């Protein structure tokens, strides 16, 4: 197995990456005192359905079908590294953003929710 180590090179440290890390730290500080995510933040967050946790080269991530993703639109994705997973499985925080979590992979839609 060949591993691409360019992800670890000094050139991979960009202003965009450091901005993502600052945003993550800010959110982790708020999560630590139960001040995040807010209802407003979750309302704007992409929805991830048919999701599951996967092991990627960068660590744990989520994969599933995203709706409302600001860059990727609506399609199957693998998220950036996973940092926080809500114990009730309603939301997650990855390196890049919050996600609302819908039905997990293999999950069933409750009969009362069917239209």
KAZI-V593291 format. One record per residue. N is the residue number from 1. RES is the residue in three letters. NEAR is the number of other ideal C-beta (glycine too) atoms within 10 Angstrom. D_CENTER is the distance of its C-alpha to the mean C-alpha in whole Angstrom. Layout:
# KAZI-V593291
n=[N | N]
res=[RES | RES]
near=[NEAR | NEAR]
d_center=[D_CENTER | D_CENTER]
This chain:
# KAZI-V593291
n=[1 | 2 | 3 | 4 | 5 | 6 | 7 | 8 | 9 | 10 | 11 | 12 | 13 | 14 | 15 | 16 | 17 | 18 | 19 | 20 | 21 | 22 | 23 | 24 | 25 | 26 | 27 | 28 | 29 | 30 | 31 | 32 | 33 | 34 | 35 | 36 | 37 | 38 | 39 | 40 | 41 | 42 | 43 | 44 | 45 | 46 | 47 | 48 | 49 | 50 | 51 | 52 | 53 | 54 | 55 | 56 | 57 | 58 | 59 | 60 | 61 | 62 | 63 | 64 | 65 | 66 | 67 | 68 | 69 | 70 | 71 | 72 | 73 | 74 | 75 | 76 | 77 | 78 | 79 | 80 | 81 | 82 | 83 | 84 | 85 | 86 | 87 | 88 | 89 | 90 | 91 | 92 | 93 | 94 | 95 | 96 | 97 | 98 | 99 | 100 | 101 | 102 | 103 | 104 | 105 | 106 | 107 | 108 | 109 | 110 | 111 | 112 | 113 | 114 | 115]
res=[UNK | UNK | UNK | UNK | UNK | UNK | UNK | UNK | UNK | UNK | UNK | UNK | UNK | UNK | UNK | UNK | UNK | UNK | UNK | UNK | UNK | UNK | UNK | UNK | UNK | UNK | UNK | UNK | UNK | UNK | UNK | UNK | UNK | UNK | UNK | UNK | UNK | UNK | UNK | UNK | UNK | UNK | UNK | UNK | UNK | UNK | UNK | UNK | UNK | UNK | UNK | UNK | UNK | UNK | UNK | UNK | UNK | UNK | UNK | UNK | UNK | UNK | UNK | UNK | UNK | UNK | UNK | UNK | UNK | UNK | UNK | UNK | UNK | UNK | UNK | UNK | UNK | UNK | UNK | UNK | UNK | UNK | UNK | UNK | UNK | UNK | UNK | UNK | UNK | UNK | UNK | UNK | UNK | UNK | UNK | UNK | UNK | UNK | UNK | UNK | UNK | UNK | UNK | UNK | UNK | UNK | UNK | UNK | UNK | UNK | UNK | UNK | UNK | UNK | UNK]
near=[2 | 4 | 8 | 8 | 8 | 8 | 10 | 10 | 9 | 5 | 8 | 10 | 11 | 9 | 7 | 8 | 11 | 10 | 10 | 16 | 12 | 10 | 14 | 19 | 10 | 11 | 19 | 13 | 11 | 15 | 16 | 10 | 7 | 6 | 10 | 18 | 23 | 11 | 6 | 8 | 16 | 17 | 9 | 13 | 20 | 20 | 17 | 26 | 16 | 14 | 23 | 13 | 15 | 13 | 8 | 14 | 9 | 13 | 11 | 14 | 20 | 23 | 17 | 23 | 16 | 23 | 15 | 14 | 18 | 11 | 9 | 12 | 11 | 12 | 9 | 10 | 20 | 12 | 26 | 17 | 15 | 19 | 16 | 17 | 17 | 16 | 6 | 7 | 13 | 13 | 18 | 23 | 24 | 20 | 17 | 17 | 21 | 20 | 28 | 20 | 20 | 17 | 17 | 16 | 12 | 7 | 13 | 8 | 11 | 8 | 6 | 5 | 8 | 6 | 3]
d_center=[27 | 27 | 24 | 23 | 23 | 23 | 20 | 21 | 24 | 25 | 24 | 21 | 21 | 20 | 20 | 17 | 16 | 17 | 16 | 13 | 14 | 16 | 13 | 11 | 15 | 16 | 13 | 13 | 17 | 17 | 15 | 17 | 20 | 18 | 18 | 14 | 13 | 16 | 16 | 17 | 13 | 12 | 14 | 13 | 9 | 9 | 10 | 8 | 12 | 14 | 10 | 11 | 10 | 12 | 13 | 13 | 16 | 13 | 12 | 10 | 7 | 6 | 9 | 10 | 12 | 10 | 12 | 13 | 10 | 12 | 13 | 13 | 14 | 14 | 14 | 13 | 10 | 9 | 5 | 6 | 7 | 6 | 8 | 9 | 9 | 11 | 14 | 15 | 12 | 12 | 8 | 5 | 5 | 4 | 7 | 7 | 6 | 6 | 5 | 8 | 9 | 12 | 15 | 14 | 15 | 19 | 19 | 21 | 22 | 24 | 27 | 28 | 25 | 26 | 28]
